[in-house]
Amino acid sequence: MINYWLFKSEPTSYSFDKLKQSFQQTTCWSGVRNYQARNYLKDQCKKGDIVLFYHSNTEQPAVIGVAMIVKEGYPDVTAFDPKDVHYDSESKKEKPTWYMVDIKFVQQFKSPVTLEEIKKNQKLKNMNLVQKGSRLSVQPVTKEEFEEIERMGN
């Protein structure tokens, strides 16, 4: 069974264009430092799952396109590197605190689906993204929500 996700990234940190232009159009999704989002990455994100790639903290936050999980949760190596901004001295290689997955570019939407458009769409009124206080960088999406956003973007 395929699961659907929304992954948030600030385009100044890691943009969808960067994924599209990266070697083999693949990257690790590292640096997540929220326990609930970590649990999704560690336990629920599976190879073949579909990801909506969302640009946050920008003038017009929007879903830009689609990626796919190509490697399931494994220890986030940035937590072990003292030079990395995501370093965590409490996380140990033998008992890691943080996890990541690898994702691969699938498609860019013809037009971004803005947060404003998502909020106006009654079919998306229950989506985690639009719920008050929902700020997780990794969040589940229903198949119906995914299909509606994909329709809006293409």
ChimeraX attribute file (.defattr): number of C-alpha atoms within 10 A of each C-alpha:
attribute: neighborCount
match mode: 1-to-1
recipient: residues
	/A:1	6
	/A:2	10
	/A:3	17
	/A:4	23
	/A:5	24
	/A:6	23
	/A:7	20
	/A:8	24
	/A:9	20
	/A:10	15
	/A:11	16
	/A:12	10
	/A:13	8
	/A:14	13
	/A:15	18
	/A:16	23
	/A:17	14
	/A:18	15
	/A:19	19
	/A:20	18
	/A:21	12
	/A:22	13
	/A:23	9
	/A:24	10
	/A:25	16
	/A:26	20
	/A:27	19
	/A:28	18
	/A:29	18
	/A:30	20
	/A:31	18
	/A:32	20
	/A:33	16
	/A:34	13
	/A:35	13
	/A:36	14
	/A:37	20
	/A:38	24
	/A:39	17
	/A:40	18
	/A:41	25
	/A:42	20
	/A:43	12
	/A:44	14
	/A:45	26
	/A:46	21
	/A:47	17
	/A:48	17
	/A:49	19
	/A:50	24
	/A:51	27
	/A:52	26
	/A:53	24
	/A:54	26
	/A:55	26
	/A:56	19
	/A:57	13
	/A:58	11
	/A:59	7
	/A:60	13
	/A:61	19
	/A:62	22
	/A:63	26
	/A:64	22
	/A:65	25
	/A:66	23
	/A:67	26
	/A:68	22
	/A:69	25
	/A:70	20
	/A:71	18
	/A:72	19
	/A:73	24
	/A:74	17
	/A:75	21
	/A:76	25
	/A:77	20
	/A:78	19
	/A:79	26
	/A:80	19
	/A:81	13
	/A:82	11
	/A:83	9
	/A:84	12
	/A:85	10
	/A:86	18
	/A:87	16
	/A:88	17
	/A:89	10
	/A:90	11
	/A:91	16
	/A:92	14
	/A:93	12
	/A:94	7
	/A:95	9
	/A:96	16
	/A:97	18
	/A:98	28
	/A:99	26
	/A:100	25
	/A:101	21
	/A:102	19
	/A:103	24
	/A:104	21
	/A:105	24
	/A:106	17
	/A:107	15
	/A:108	19
	/A:109	17
	/A:110	12
	/A:111	13
	/A:112	21
	/A:113	22
	/A:114	19
	/A:115	18
	/A:116	12
	/A:117	13
	/A:118	21
	/A:119	16
	/A:120	11
	/A:121	13
	/A:122	9
	/A:123	13
	/A:124	20
	/A:125	14
	/A:126	13
	/A:127	18
	/A:128	17
	/A:129	22
	/A:130	15
	/A:131	11
	/A:132	7
	/A:133	8
	/A:134	11
	/A:135	14
	/A:136	19
	/A:137	19
	/A:138	25
	/A:139	21
	/A:140	22
	/A:141	21
	/A:142	16
	/A:143	14
	/A:144	12
	/A:145	19
	/A:146	21
	/A:147	13
	/A:148	15
	/A:149	23
	/A:150	20
	/A:151	11
	/A:152	17
	/A:153	17
	/A:154	12
